[in-house]
Amino acid sequence: MTDKGACSYAVNTYSYTLDFSAEDCFARLAEQGFSQFELMMYPGHAWPPEMDAGQRKALAGFIGQSGLRLTTLNMPNVDLNIAGAAPEMRAHTLSLLKGVVELAGDLGVPGVIIGPGKYNPLFPAPREQLMGWFHQGLDTLLPLAARAGTSIWVENMPFAFLPRAEDVMEALDGYGVEEVGVVYDIANGEFIGEDLGQGLRTMQPRLRLIHLSDTGREVYRHDPVGQGTVPFEEVAGHILAMGYQGALVLEIISRQPDSDLPDSVSRLARQGFDALVLD
């Protein structure tokens, strides 16, 4: 069991992608007391093709001088498909992800989050074929990540062809490269009805990060805490029992993030996360 205060909160910048640059977003959230961030890749917010060497250096300097830290780079995976049937889609996805990996290296970010890819729900390709395309994507991304000084972390996603924790772990164990990490998204597990404690324990050998937000099981959401059915008190107990000591990312997607983020932190504290998180 871990000591009190072994974990810390980071904020995913999803809610700020439409209206704020990365630097403005960090400054706004720092005023609220947050110092760790998962930066979303989005045009106008932080988009690798739009950022030249000077802009990357300036952003890295701002982060360092402000005493901030990036845990991860992430991207809205609804736009991408590493396991798409069309080779052009797979190539396009990998091209964009290559840019994200290179940016992670420029900013000194330890992990880049990817999804395992999606299938056609009406007439899916054979699982073995989807798995092969996913593994081919890893073949491309892992050497790039090694050269950039970052890592590839795979997330459980309900719309992916590997939606459950055990699916992701089986795919990675079958691939056979230990340095690939995983991210367990609590809301994603809740939406598909997964046992959240079992999901966390299943991913524990490769677990690098935990995403927190709320959702029900009828409509897929990443809502503020208290607006869905996630049993956060139970989740806190599972995380505590595991001895997890990493970041807990508030991946809350809201039109009022300035109020919903601190409110979610307060609600989490009342549901057992005060035993986990640094003051």
C-alpha positions as a LaTeX table, in Angstrom:
\begin{tabular}{lrrr}
\hline
Residue & $x$ (\AA) & $y$ (\AA) & $z$ (\AA) \\
\hline
Met1 & 0.00 & 0.00 & 0.00 \\
Thr2 & 1.30 & 3.43 & $-0.88$ \\
Asp3 & 1.94 & 6.30 & 1.50 \\
Lys4 & $-0.46$ & 9.22 & 1.55 \\
Gly5 & 0.27 & 11.83 & $-1.07$ \\
Ala6 & 2.11 & 9.61 & $-3.55$ \\
Cys7 & 0.04 & 10.75 & $-6.56$ \\
Ser8 & $-0.58$ & 14.14 & $-8.12$ \\
Tyr9 & $-3.16$ & 15.69 & $-10.44$ \\
Ala10 & $-2.44$ & 16.74 & $-13.99$ \\
Val11 & $-4.95$ & 18.47 & $-16.26$ \\
Asn12 & $-5.74$ & 17.40 & $-19.80$ \\
Thr13 & $-6.17$ & 20.52 & $-21.97$ \\
Tyr14 & $-9.02$ & 19.14 & $-24.13$ \\
Ser15 & $-11.54$ & 21.72 & $-22.90$ \\
Tyr16 & $-9.24$ & 24.59 & $-23.94$ \\
Thr17 & $-8.34$ & 23.39 & $-27.44$ \\
Leu18 & $-10.88$ & 25.53 & $-29.31$ \\
Asp19 & $-10.14$ & 28.89 & $-27.73$ \\
Phe20 & $-6.63$ & 28.93 & $-26.24$ \\
Ser21 & $-3.07$ & 28.41 & $-27.36$ \\
Ala22 & $-1.13$ & 25.94 & $-25.27$ \\
Glu23 & 0.83 & 28.70 & $-23.55$ \\
Asp24 & $-2.29$ & 30.71 & $-22.70$ \\
Cys25 & $-3.99$ & 27.56 & $-21.45$ \\
Phe26 & $-1.06$ & 26.68 & $-19.18$ \\
Ala27 & $-0.96$ & 30.21 & $-17.79$ \\
Arg28 & $-4.71$ & 30.15 & $-17.08$ \\
Leu29 & $-4.57$ & 26.79 & $-15.33$ \\
Ala30 & $-1.44$ & 27.70 & $-13.39$ \\
Glu31 & $-3.43$ & 30.55 & $-11.85$ \\
Gln32 & $-5.76$ & 27.87 & $-10.48$ \\
Gly33 & $-2.82$ & 26.03 & $-8.91$ \\
Phe34 & $-2.25$ & 23.31 & $-11.52$ \\
Ser35 & 1.32 & 22.65 & $-12.62$ \\
Gln36 & 1.14 & 19.37 & $-14.57$ \\
Phe37 & $-0.55$ & 18.95 & $-17.92$ \\
Glu38 & $-1.48$ & 16.50 & $-20.63$ \\
Leu39 & $-1.31$ & 18.59 & $-23.78$ \\
Met40 & $-3.84$ & 17.85 & $-26.51$ \\
Met41 & $-2.76$ & 18.07 & $-30.13$ \\
Tyr42 & $-5.18$ & 20.37 & $-31.94$ \\
Pro43 & $-4.75$ & 23.05 & $-34.64$ \\
Gly44 & $-4.40$ & 26.48 & $-33.07$ \\
His45 & $-3.78$ & 24.95 & $-29.63$ \\
Ala46 & $-0.72$ & 22.77 & $-30.15$ \\
Trp47 & $-0.34$ & 21.23 & $-33.59$ \\
Pro48 & 3.09 & 19.95 & $-34.66$ \\
Pro49 & 2.88 & 21.01 & $-38.34$ \\
Glu50 & 2.18 & 24.58 & $-37.18$ \\
Met51 & 5.14 & 24.76 & $-34.78$ \\
Asp52 & 8.60 & 25.55 & $-36.13$ \\
Ala53 & 11.82 & 25.07 & $-34.17$ \\
Gly54 & 11.66 & 28.55 & $-32.68$ \\
Gln55 & 8.10 & 28.11 & $-31.45$ \\
Arg56 & 8.93 & 24.75 & $-29.91$ \\
Lys57 & 11.94 & 26.20 & $-28.13$ \\
Ala58 & 9.87 & 29.11 & $-26.86$ \\
Leu59 & 7.13 & 26.81 & $-25.52$ \\
Ala60 & 9.69 & 24.55 & $-23.84$ \\
Gly61 & 11.28 & 27.63 & $-22.28$ \\
Phe62 & 7.94 & 28.93 & $-21.01$ \\
Ile63 & 7.15 & 25.56 & $-19.44$ \\
Gly64 & 10.52 & 25.35 & $-17.71$ \\
Gln65 & 10.61 & 28.94 & $-16.52$ \\
Ser66 & 7.06 & 28.66 & $-15.14$ \\
Gly67 & 7.89 & 25.53 & $-13.13$ \\
Leu68 & 5.36 & 23.48 & $-15.10$ \\
Arg69 & 5.59 & 19.89 & $-16.33$ \\
Leu70 & 4.05 & 17.93 & $-19.19$ \\
Thr71 & 3.14 & 14.34 & $-18.43$ \\
Thr72 & 1.99 & 13.40 & $-21.93$ \\
Leu73 & 0.95 & 14.48 & $-25.40$ \\
Asn74 & $-2.40$ & 13.21 & $-26.61$ \\
Met75 & $-4.68$ & 13.60 & $-29.64$ \\
Pro76 & $-8.45$ & 13.25 & $-30.25$ \\
Asn77 & $-8.27$ & 9.73 & $-31.67$ \\
Val78 & $-11.65$ & 10.06 & $-33.36$ \\
Asp79 & $-9.69$ & 11.65 & $-36.23$ \\
Leu80 & $-7.15$ & 8.84 & $-36.62$ \\
Asn81 & $-7.01$ & 5.11 & $-37.21$ \\
Ile82 & $-3.74$ & 3.23 & $-36.86$ \\
Ala83 & $-5.57$ & 0.01 & $-37.79$ \\
Gly84 & $-7.64$ & 1.38 & $-40.68$ \\
Ala85 & $-8.34$ & $-0.89$ & $-43.63$ \\
Ala86 & $-7.08$ & 1.71 & $-46.11$ \\
Pro87 & $-3.27$ & 1.84 & $-46.21$ \\
Glu88 & $-3.52$ & 5.56 & $-46.92$ \\
Met89 & $-5.34$ & 6.11 & $-43.61$ \\
Arg90 & $-2.76$ & 4.10 & $-41.69$ \\
Ala91 & 0.05 & 6.05 & $-43.35$ \\
His92 & $-1.65$ & 9.39 & $-42.65$ \\
Thr93 & $-2.22$ & 8.44 & $-39.01$ \\
Leu94 & 1.39 & 7.42 & $-38.55$ \\
Ser95 & 2.59 & 10.61 & $-40.25$ \\
Leu96 & 0.64 & 12.74 & $-37.77$ \\
Leu97 & 1.76 & 10.61 & $-34.83$ \\
Lys98 & 5.36 & 10.92 & $-36.00$ \\
Gly99 & 5.00 & 14.69 & $-35.64$ \\
Val100 & 3.58 & 14.27 & $-32.14$ \\
Val101 & 6.48 & 12.03 & $-31.14$ \\
Glu102 & 9.00 & 14.55 & $-32.45$ \\
Leu103 & 7.26 & 17.36 & $-30.55$ \\
Ala104 & 7.37 & 15.24 & $-27.38$ \\
Gly105 & 11.11 & 15.01 & $-27.83$ \\
Asp106 & 11.44 & 18.77 & $-28.33$ \\
Leu107 & 9.40 & 19.50 & $-25.19$ \\
Gly108 & 10.90 & 16.74 & $-23.02$ \\
Val109 & 7.60 & 14.89 & $-22.58$ \\
Pro110 & 7.89 & 11.31 & $-21.26$ \\
Gly111 & 4.91 & 9.75 & $-23.08$ \\
Val112 & 2.78 & 9.96 & $-26.22$ \\
Ile113 & $-0.67$ & 8.40 & $-25.93$ \\
Ile114 & $-2.09$ & 6.45 & $-28.86$ \\
Gly115 & $-5.19$ & 4.38 & $-29.50$ \\
Pro116 & $-4.93$ & 0.84 & $-30.87$ \\
Gly117 & $-7.18$ & 1.63 & $-33.83$ \\
Lys118 & $-10.83$ & 1.24 & $-34.78$ \\
Tyr119 & $-12.85$ & $-1.35$ & $-36.66$ \\
Asn120 & $-15.93$ & $-1.12$ & $-38.87$ \\
Pro121 & $-18.80$ & $-2.00$ & $-36.48$ \\
Leu122 & $-21.01$ & $-3.22$ & $-39.34$ \\
Phe123 & $-18.48$ & $-5.52$ & $-41.02$ \\
Pro124 & $-15.21$ & $-5.67$ & $-39.07$ \\
Ala125 & $-11.99$ & $-6.98$ & $-40.51$ \\
Pro126 & $-10.67$ & $-10.15$ & $-38.84$ \\
Arg127 & $-9.09$ & $-9.48$ & $-35.46$ \\
Glu128 & $-5.79$ & $-10.95$ & $-36.61$ \\
Gln129 & $-5.63$ & $-8.44$ & $-39.46$ \\
Leu130 & $-6.44$ & $-5.51$ & $-37.18$ \\
Met131 & $-3.82$ & $-6.72$ & $-34.73$ \\
Gly132 & $-1.25$ & $-6.93$ & $-37.49$ \\
Trp133 & $-1.89$ & $-3.34$ & $-38.56$ \\
Phe134 & $-1.65$ & $-2.17$ & $-34.94$ \\
His135 & 1.65 & $-3.99$ & $-34.47$ \\
Gln136 & 2.97 & $-2.55$ & $-37.74$ \\
Gly137 & 2.15 & 0.89 & $-36.39$ \\
Leu138 & 4.19 & 0.15 & $-33.28$ \\
Asp139 & 7.04 & $-1.02$ & $-35.51$ \\
Thr140 & 7.09 & 2.47 & $-36.99$ \\
Leu141 & 6.52 & 4.53 & $-33.85$ \\
Leu142 & 8.79 & 2.84 & $-31.32$ \\
Pro143 & 12.11 & 3.60 & $-33.06$ \\
Leu144 & 10.97 & 7.20 & $-33.56$ \\
Ala145 & 10.09 & 7.48 & $-29.88$ \\
Ala146 & 13.43 & 6.03 & $-28.82$ \\
Arg147 & 15.31 & 8.57 & $-30.93$ \\
Ala148 & 13.18 & 11.42 & $-29.56$ \\
Gly149 & 13.66 & 10.32 & $-25.95$ \\
Thr150 & 10.00 & 9.64 & $-25.28$ \\
Ser151 & 7.75 & 6.56 & $-25.04$ \\
Ile152 & 4.55 & 5.19 & $-26.58$ \\
Trp153 & 1.65 & 4.56 & $-24.21$ \\
Val154 & $-1.53$ & 2.78 & $-25.39$ \\
Glu155 & $-4.93$ & 3.67 & $-23.92$ \\
Asn156 & $-8.08$ & 1.57 & $-23.49$ \\
Met157 & $-10.79$ & 3.12 & $-25.67$ \\
Pro158 & $-14.39$ & 1.93 & $-26.07$ \\
Phe159 & $-14.47$ & 2.65 & $-29.81$ \\
Ala160 & $-11.21$ & 0.78 & $-30.46$ \\
Phe161 & $-10.96$ & $-2.81$ & $-31.61$ \\
Leu162 & $-9.24$ & $-3.47$ & $-28.26$ \\
Pro163 & $-11.69$ & $-1.82$ & $-25.83$ \\
Arg164 & $-10.89$ & $-3.68$ & $-22.59$ \\
Ala165 & $-7.83$ & $-3.62$ & $-20.40$ \\
Glu166 & $-7.19$ & $-7.31$ & $-20.98$ \\
Asp167 & $-7.45$ & $-6.80$ & $-24.75$ \\
Val168 & $-4.79$ & $-4.09$ & $-24.72$ \\
Met169 & $-2.48$ & $-6.08$ & $-22.48$ \\
Glu170 & $-2.82$ & $-9.26$ & $-24.55$ \\
Ala171 & $-2.02$ & $-7.29$ & $-27.70$ \\
Leu172 & 1.08 & $-5.74$ & $-26.15$ \\
Asp173 & 2.26 & $-8.93$ & $-24.51$ \\
Gly174 & 1.89 & $-10.65$ & $-27.88$ \\
Tyr175 & 3.92 & $-7.88$ & $-29.49$ \\
Gly176 & 6.64 & $-8.57$ & $-26.96$ \\
Val177 & 8.23 & $-5.17$ & $-26.33$ \\
Glu178 & 8.33 & $-4.32$ & $-22.64$ \\
Glu179 & 8.87 & $-0.56$ & $-22.98$ \\
Val180 & 5.39 & 0.08 & $-24.41$ \\
Gly181 & 3.32 & 1.54 & $-21.58$ \\
Val182 & $-0.42$ & 1.79 & $-21.04$ \\
Val183 & $-2.91$ & 4.38 & $-19.81$ \\
Tyr184 & $-6.05$ & 3.24 & $-18.02$ \\
Asp185 & $-8.99$ & 5.56 & $-18.62$ \\
Ile186 & $-11.57$ & 5.15 & $-15.85$ \\
Ala187 & $-14.49$ & 6.61 & $-17.82$ \\
Asn188 & $-13.70$ & 4.41 & $-20.82$ \\
Gly189 & $-13.77$ & 1.34 & $-18.61$ \\
Glu190 & $-16.99$ & 2.43 & $-16.92$ \\
Phe191 & $-18.77$ & 3.07 & $-20.23$ \\
Ile192 & $-18.25$ & $-0.51$ & $-21.42$ \\
Gly193 & $-19.14$ & $-1.98$ & $-18.02$ \\
Glu194 & $-15.65$ & $-3.16$ & $-17.16$ \\
Asp195 & $-14.77$ & $-4.01$ & $-13.56$ \\
Leu196 & $-12.60$ & $-0.96$ & $-12.87$ \\
Gly197 & $-10.53$ & $-2.57$ & $-10.15$ \\
Gln198 & $-9.80$ & $-5.54$ & $-12.37$ \\
Gly199 & $-8.99$ & $-3.24$ & $-15.27$ \\
Leu200 & $-6.46$ & $-1.33$ & $-13.19$ \\
Arg201 & $-4.87$ & $-4.51$ & $-11.85$ \\
Thr202 & $-4.70$ & $-6.04$ & $-15.32$ \\
Met203 & $-2.82$ & $-3.04$ & $-16.66$ \\
Gln204 & $-0.61$ & $-2.57$ & $-13.61$ \\
Pro205 & 2.55 & $-4.17$ & $-15.09$ \\
Arg206 & 2.67 & $-1.53$ & $-17.83$ \\
Leu207 & 0.63 & 1.24 & $-16.18$ \\
Arg208 & 2.08 & 4.71 & $-16.68$ \\
Leu209 & $-0.93$ & 6.99 & $-16.23$ \\
Ile210 & $-4.56$ & 7.03 & $-15.08$ \\
His211 & $-7.25$ & 9.23 & $-16.66$ \\
Leu212 & $-10.12$ & 10.44 & $-14.47$ \\
Ser213 & $-13.51$ & 11.73 & $-15.60$ \\
Asp214 & $-17.14$ & 10.71 & $-15.24$ \\
Thr215 & $-19.59$ & 9.02 & $-17.60$ \\
Gly216 & $-22.72$ & 6.92 & $-17.65$ \\
Arg217 & $-23.13$ & 3.73 & $-19.63$ \\
Glu218 & $-25.76$ & 4.95 & $-22.08$ \\
Val219 & $-23.96$ & 7.99 & $-23.55$ \\
Tyr220 & $-20.18$ & 8.14 & $-23.80$ \\
Arg221 & $-18.84$ & 11.17 & $-21.93$ \\
His222 & $-15.81$ & 12.59 & $-20.14$ \\
Asp223 & $-17.82$ & 14.68 & $-17.71$ \\
Pro224 & $-16.92$ & 16.46 & $-14.46$ \\
Val225 & $-16.93$ & 14.24 & $-11.39$ \\
Gly226 & $-20.43$ & 13.61 & $-10.07$ \\
Gln227 & $-22.26$ & 13.77 & $-13.39$ \\
Gly228 & $-22.07$ & 10.06 & $-14.21$ \\
Thr229 & $-21.93$ & 6.62 & $-12.64$ \\
Val230 & $-18.20$ & 6.14 & $-11.98$ \\
Pro231 & $-17.77$ & 4.83 & $-8.38$ \\
Phe232 & $-14.86$ & 7.11 & $-7.52$ \\
Glu233 & $-14.60$ & 6.03 & $-3.90$ \\
Glu234 & $-14.05$ & 2.44 & $-5.05$ \\
Val235 & $-11.57$ & 3.61 & $-7.68$ \\
Ala236 & $-9.58$ & 5.49 & $-5.04$ \\
Gly237 & $-9.39$ & 2.33 & $-2.95$ \\
His238 & $-8.14$ & 0.29 & $-5.89$ \\
Ile239 & $-5.46$ & 2.86 & $-6.76$ \\
Leu240 & $-4.34$ & 3.08 & $-3.14$ \\
Ala241 & $-4.13$ & $-0.71$ & $-2.81$ \\
Met242 & $-2.07$ & $-0.97$ & $-6.00$ \\
Gly243 & 0.58 & 1.40 & $-4.69$ \\
Tyr244 & 0.35 & 3.54 & $-7.81$ \\
Gln245 & 2.51 & 6.66 & $-7.48$ \\
Gly246 & 2.08 & 8.47 & $-10.80$ \\
Ala247 & $-0.06$ & 11.27 & $-12.12$ \\
Leu248 & $-3.85$ & 11.20 & $-12.15$ \\
Val249 & $-4.95$ & 13.12 & $-15.23$ \\
Leu250 & $-8.22$ & 15.03 & $-15.05$ \\
Glu251 & $-9.40$ & 14.37 & $-18.61$ \\
Ile252 & $-12.60$ & 16.33 & $-18.12$ \\
Ile253 & $-14.24$ & 17.76 & $-21.22$ \\
Ser254 & $-16.43$ & 20.71 & $-20.30$ \\
Arg255 & $-17.66$ & 24.05 & $-21.60$ \\
Gln256 & $-16.98$ & 25.51 & $-18.12$ \\
Pro257 & $-13.62$ & 23.97 & $-17.24$ \\
Asp258 & $-12.51$ & 26.84 & $-14.99$ \\
Ser259 & $-15.23$ & 25.89 & $-12.51$ \\
Asp260 & $-15.66$ & 22.19 & $-13.27$ \\
Leu261 & $-12.00$ & 21.28 & $-12.76$ \\
Pro262 & $-11.65$ & 22.62 & $-9.19$ \\
Asp263 & $-15.10$ & 21.31 & $-8.34$ \\
Ser264 & $-14.05$ & 17.85 & $-9.54$ \\
Val265 & $-10.91$ & 18.03 & $-7.41$ \\
Ser266 & $-13.04$ & 18.84 & $-4.36$ \\
Arg267 & $-15.45$ & 16.01 & $-5.11$ \\
Leu268 & $-12.59$ & 13.55 & $-5.56$ \\
Ala269 & $-11.15$ & 14.59 & $-2.20$ \\
Arg270 & $-14.46$ & 13.72 & $-0.54$ \\
Gln271 & $-14.44$ & 10.31 & $-2.22$ \\
Gly272 & $-11.09$ & 9.05 & $-0.98$ \\
Phe273 & $-8.60$ & 10.74 & $-3.28$ \\
Asp274 & $-7.39$ & 12.92 & $-0.38$ \\
Ala275 & $-5.48$ & 9.80 & 0.74 \\
Leu276 & $-3.74$ & 9.61 & $-2.63$ \\
Val277 & $-2.90$ & 13.06 & $-3.87$ \\
Leu278 & $-0.20$ & 15.48 & $-2.79$ \\
Asp279 & $-1.49$ & 18.72 & $-1.31$ \\
\hline
\end{tabular}
